[in-house]
Every structure is written in C-alpha cells, then in structure tokens.
Amino acid sequence: MDKRPWDKDKILKLTISTDFYDNLKELQFSNHSLKKENGKHTLRVKVPYNYYELDDFELKSLELLGIQENWLTDISLDSSNCSRR
C-alpha cells in the first residue's frame, strides 16, 4: 500500500443533538474522538484518503458508525488539527 489509509488533513465532524447524546454514549466512542465544544457534543472521525471519490461519503459513514442522521445538528468535513501524523 503506497498511501496511508487515512487523510491526514481532514476529519469528519459530527455535531450531536443533546436529545440523542445518550444514544451516542452507548456506541462507546473514545474520549479522544468525542468532545464537548461550545456546549455541543462533537464526534471527530478520521476519513479515508480517497473520501472524495466515494458516493454519499457522509451518509455511508453514519451508517457504518451506527449513527442515525436525525441525531445530528451538523455534519462537516473539517481540517485536521492533529499533531500526530
């Protein structure tokens, strides 16, 4: 494999509605991925290096993670600020 499996510059950021936070806790994401920012619960997930080639990447990600779309208040691809590369 000539590339790393994860894009080092992008993350998928999911903002979870307070009403569904308990549902998210049951999925047992790490504390590193699940944070509270500005009073909102966010889940940050690594994305594959070829995410832009995948149809409906965001929706497929939700399905694979076990998260329902109605749990979210926002979904976005953001720049990664991770110092570990």
Secondary structure, DSSP 8 states (H G I E B T S, - for coil): --S-SEEEEEEEEEEE-GGGHHHHHHT---TTTEEEETTEEEEEEEEETTGGGSTTHHHHHHHHHT--GGGEEEEEEEE------
